[in-house]
Amino acid sequence: MSATCHHHHEPVFAGDNLAFRRALWAVIAINGVMFVIEVIAGLSAGSMALQADALDFLGDCATYGLSLFVLTKPPSWRANAALFKGATLAVLGLWVLSATIWRVFVTGVPEAMVMGSVGLLALAANVTSVLILLGFRNGDANVRSVWLCSRNDAIGNIAVVAAASGVVATGTAWPDLAVAAIMAGLFLTSSVKITRQALGERGAMVAAGE
């Protein structure tokens, strides 16, 4: 039977096992290294999309660390942690969106070669993270938020590489800005999904008297 079923006799995976902990530590290390690389490359290349992606790596490091911390805590802690992650994603999304709108009025074309090469490196890092976490994509809001963040990263990196090609083709910053805006949208939609599931889990706990 699928792990996505929600019958009462099937407990939802909460991530409290050694394999999931090891997977989290691995992706925390990958995200930490890529944040440093991308923030330097994004600033030097003047790429809003790379800077948005770097922020995403930093946010993931923090949220994965929080996920590790609450694994052995009561269900209410895990639901609250997921709510916090949802709020953080919303803030990141709004920041990237506002920064991108601001950049529309600032001239300057980003360095496409740096964007493309770092985007490909980040894509490789995130595909690795996705593969590590593939077996844990179903679970409570805390576990699911980890999977959604990694999946978003991989999508975002494909978009960054596409944006680099667009910058070369058009000679303008518009493809870079468009991708940054799309990534902001991804942050916001994931925030809604995680928050909705976490609120549902909290509501179920209240109804059960936990």
GIBELDA-V808535 format. One record per pair of residues at least 4 apart in sequence whose C-alpha atoms are under 7 Angstrom apart, sorted by sequence separation. I is the first residue (numbers start at 1). J is the second residue. D is the distance in whole Angstrom. If there is no record, write none. Layout:
i,j,d
I,J,D
I,J,D
This chain:
i,j,d
6,10,7
17,21,6
18,22,6
19,23,6
20,24,6
21,25,6
22,26,6
23,27,6
24,28,6
25,29,6
26,30,6
27,31,6
28,32,6
29,33,6
30,34,6
31,35,6
32,36,7
33,37,6
34,38,6
35,39,6
36,40,6
37,41,6
38,42,6
39,43,6
40,44,6
41,45,6
42,46,6
43,47,7
47,51,6
48,52,6
49,53,6
50,54,6
51,55,6
52,56,6
53,57,6
54,58,6
55,59,6
56,60,6
57,61,6
58,62,7
59,63,6
60,64,6
61,65,6
62,66,6
63,67,6
64,68,6
65,69,6
66,70,6
67,71,6
73,77,6
74,78,7
75,79,6
76,80,6
77,81,6
78,82,6
79,83,6
80,84,6
81,85,6
82,86,6
83,87,6
84,88,6
85,89,6
86,90,6
87,91,6
88,92,6
89,93,6
90,94,6
91,95,6
92,96,6
93,97,6
94,98,6
95,99,6
96,100,6
97,101,6
98,102,6
99,103,6
100,104,6
111,115,6
112,116,6
113,117,6
114,118,6
115,119,6
116,120,6
117,121,6
118,122,6
119,123,6
120,124,6
121,125,6
122,126,6
123,127,6
124,128,6
125,129,6
126,130,6
127,131,6
128,132,6
129,133,6
130,134,6
133,137,7
139,143,5
140,144,6
141,145,6
142,146,7
143,147,7
144,148,6
145,149,6
146,150,6
147,151,6
148,152,6
149,153,6
150,154,6
151,155,6
152,156,6
153,157,6
154,158,6
155,159,6
156,160,6
157,161,6
158,162,6
159,163,6
160,164,6
161,165,7
162,166,6
163,167,6
164,168,6
165,169,6
166,170,6
167,171,5
173,177,6
174,178,6
175,179,6
176,180,6
177,181,6
178,182,6
179,183,6
180,184,6
181,185,6
182,186,6
183,187,6
184,188,6
185,189,6
186,190,6
187,191,6
188,192,6
189,193,6
190,194,6
191,195,6
192,196,6
193,197,6
194,198,6
195,199,6
196,200,6
197,201,6
198,202,6
199,203,6
200,204,6
201,205,6
202,206,6
203,207,6
204,208,6
205,209,6
206,210,6
15,20,6
42,47,5
73,78,7
139,144,6
167,172,6
205,210,5
42,48,7
138,144,6
167,173,6
70,77,6
137,144,6
42,50,5
43,51,7
70,78,6
167,175,6
42,51,5
166,175,5
167,176,7
137,147,5
38,50,6
39,51,6
163,175,5
164,176,7
38,51,7
163,176,5
133,147,6
39,54,5
66,81,7
38,54,5
163,179,6
35,54,5
160,179,7
130,150,6
159,179,6
129,150,6
130,151,6
35,57,5
63,85,6
34,57,7
35,58,6
126,150,6
32,57,7
31,57,5
32,58,7
31,58,7
126,153,6
127,154,6
156,183,6
126,154,5
31,60,7
32,61,6
31,61,6
123,154,6
28,61,5
123,157,5
152,186,7
122,157,6
123,158,7
28,64,6
119,157,5
24,64,6
119,160,6
120,161,6
119,161,5
148,190,7
52,96,6
115,160,7
116,161,5
115,161,7
21,68,7
116,164,5
115,164,6
145,194,6
48,100,7
112,164,5
141,194,6
16,71,5
112,167,6
15,71,6
16,72,6
112,168,6
141,197,6
14,71,7
141,198,5
82,141,6
82,142,5
81,142,7
79,141,6
47,110,5
79,142,7
82,145,7
109,172,6
110,173,6
46,110,5
78,142,6
109,173,5
45,110,5
46,111,7
50,115,7
108,173,7
45,111,5
47,115,7
45,114,6
41,114,7
67,142,6
100,177,6
38,118,7
100,180,7
100,181,7
64,146,7
96,180,7
97,181,6
97,184,6
34,122,7
96,184,6
60,149,7
94,184,7
93,184,4
93,185,6
93,187,5
30,125,7
92,187,7
93,188,5
90,187,6
89,187,5
90,188,5
89,188,6
90,191,6
27,129,6
89,191,5
87,191,7
86,191,4
86,192,7
86,194,6
23,132,6
86,195,5
23,133,6
50,160,7
49,160,6
82,194,7
83,195,5
82,195,7
83,198,6
82,198,6
79,198,5
79,201,7
79,202,6
14,139,6
13,139,4
14,140,6
76,202,7
12,139,5
13,140,6
49,176,6
12,140,6
15,143,6
48,176,6
49,177,7
52,180,6
14,143,6
47,176,7
48,177,6
49,179,6
49,180,4
48,180,6
4,138,6
3,138,6
